[in-house]
């Protein structure tokens, strides 16, 4: 895993929720990634130390992140991650499909449409 983190341009977190995966992506794990790497989490929020991801993103230790899941949803107003320019946030809708609409959203299809508006 150390070699994979060090060499990857994009790291995607799809870890299941288990005691062993809680906080797996932390400051040390992010520290193994290249400064040009991107982190994507559409898996489970509890596998990421949110304070650590905010810290490494704000310090430019990784290039950016796309995050769809959070420890507390919806994110509280003014949450530090919402102020970072190198983050794409989606409200736990990125995994949907055009066939299954939830709250008027259909996953990435709608997200891409809204980003292009």
C-alpha positions as CSV (number, residue, x, y, z in Angstrom):
1,X,0.0,0.0,0.0
2,X,2.9,2.4,0.8
3,X,4.2,2.0,-2.8
4,X,0.8,2.4,-4.3
5,X,0.1,5.6,-2.4
6,X,3.6,7.0,-3.3
7,X,3.1,6.3,-7.0
8,X,-0.5,7.0,-7.7
9,X,-1.8,10.2,-9.3
10,X,-5.3,9.5,-8.0
11,X,-6.3,7.6,-4.8
12,X,-9.9,6.5,-4.6
13,X,-11.3,5.5,-1.2
14,X,-13.9,2.7,-1.4
15,X,-13.2,1.1,1.9
16,X,-16.1,-0.6,3.7
17,X,-17.0,0.5,7.3
18,X,-15.1,-1.7,9.7
19,X,-13.1,-1.0,12.9
20,X,-9.9,-1.6,10.9
21,X,-10.8,1.1,8.3
22,X,-11.9,3.9,10.7
23,X,-9.6,6.8,10.0
24,X,-7.4,4.8,7.6
25,X,-6.8,7.8,5.5
26,X,-5.0,10.1,8.0
27,X,-2.2,12.6,8.0
28,X,0.4,9.8,7.7
29,X,-1.4,8.1,4.8
30,X,-1.9,11.4,3.0
31,X,1.8,12.2,3.7
32,X,2.8,9.2,1.6
33,X,1.0,10.6,-1.5
34,X,2.6,12.8,-4.1
35,X,1.9,16.6,-3.9
36,X,0.4,16.3,-7.3
37,X,-2.0,13.5,-6.3
38,X,-5.8,13.7,-6.0
39,X,-7.9,12.0,-3.4
40,X,-11.5,10.8,-4.1
41,X,-13.9,9.5,-1.5
42,X,-17.2,8.1,-2.6
43,X,-17.0,5.2,-0.2
44,X,-17.5,5.7,3.5
45,X,-16.8,8.8,5.5
46,X,-15.4,7.1,8.6
47,X,-12.4,5.8,6.7
48,X,-11.1,9.4,6.5
49,X,-9.8,11.6,9.2
50,X,-11.6,14.8,8.2
51,X,-9.2,17.1,10.1
52,X,-6.3,15.5,8.4
53,X,-7.7,15.9,4.9
54,X,-8.5,19.5,5.6
55,X,-4.9,20.1,6.8
56,X,-3.2,18.4,3.9
57,X,-5.4,20.1,1.4
58,X,-5.0,23.6,2.9
59,X,-1.2,23.1,3.1
60,X,-1.0,21.9,-0.5
61,X,0.4,18.6,0.5
62,X,-1.9,16.9,-2.0
63,X,-3.3,18.6,-5.1
64,X,-7.0,18.2,-4.4
65,X,-9.9,16.1,-3.5
66,X,-13.4,15.1,-4.5
67,X,-15.5,14.1,-1.5
68,X,-19.0,12.8,-1.5
69,X,-19.4,11.4,2.1
70,X,-18.8,13.1,5.4
71,X,-18.9,12.2,9.1
72,X,-21.8,14.6,9.6
73,X,-24.3,15.1,6.8
74,X,-25.2,17.6,5.7
75,X,-21.9,19.4,6.4
76,X,-22.4,22.2,9.0
77,X,-22.4,25.7,7.6
78,X,-18.8,27.1,7.6
79,X,-17.1,23.7,7.8
80,X,-13.4,24.3,6.9
81,X,-13.5,21.9,3.9
82,X,-16.1,24.0,2.2
83,X,-13.7,27.0,2.0
84,X,-10.9,25.1,0.2
85,X,-10.4,26.0,-3.5
86,X,-8.9,22.6,-4.3
87,X,-11.9,20.5,-3.3
88,X,-15.0,19.3,-5.2
89,X,-17.8,18.4,-2.7
90,X,-21.0,16.6,-3.5
91,X,-23.8,16.0,-1.0
92,X,-23.7,12.2,-0.9
93,X,-25.2,12.0,-4.3
94,X,-22.2,11.0,-6.5
95,X,-23.1,7.3,-6.4
96,X,-26.5,7.6,-7.9
97,X,-27.6,6.7,-11.4
98,X,-29.9,8.3,-13.9
99,X,-32.3,5.4,-13.3
100,X,-32.6,6.1,-9.6
101,X,-33.5,9.6,-8.6
102,X,-33.2,10.7,-4.9
103,X,-34.4,14.2,-3.9
104,X,-34.3,15.3,-7.5
105,X,-30.7,14.2,-8.0
106,X,-29.5,11.4,-10.1
107,X,-25.8,11.1,-9.1
108,X,-23.0,12.1,-11.4
109,X,-25.2,12.9,-14.3
110,X,-26.9,15.8,-12.4
111,X,-23.6,16.8,-10.8
112,X,-21.9,17.3,-14.1
113,X,-24.9,19.2,-15.4
114,X,-24.9,21.5,-12.4
115,X,-21.1,22.1,-12.7
116,X,-21.5,23.2,-16.3
117,X,-24.3,25.7,-15.5
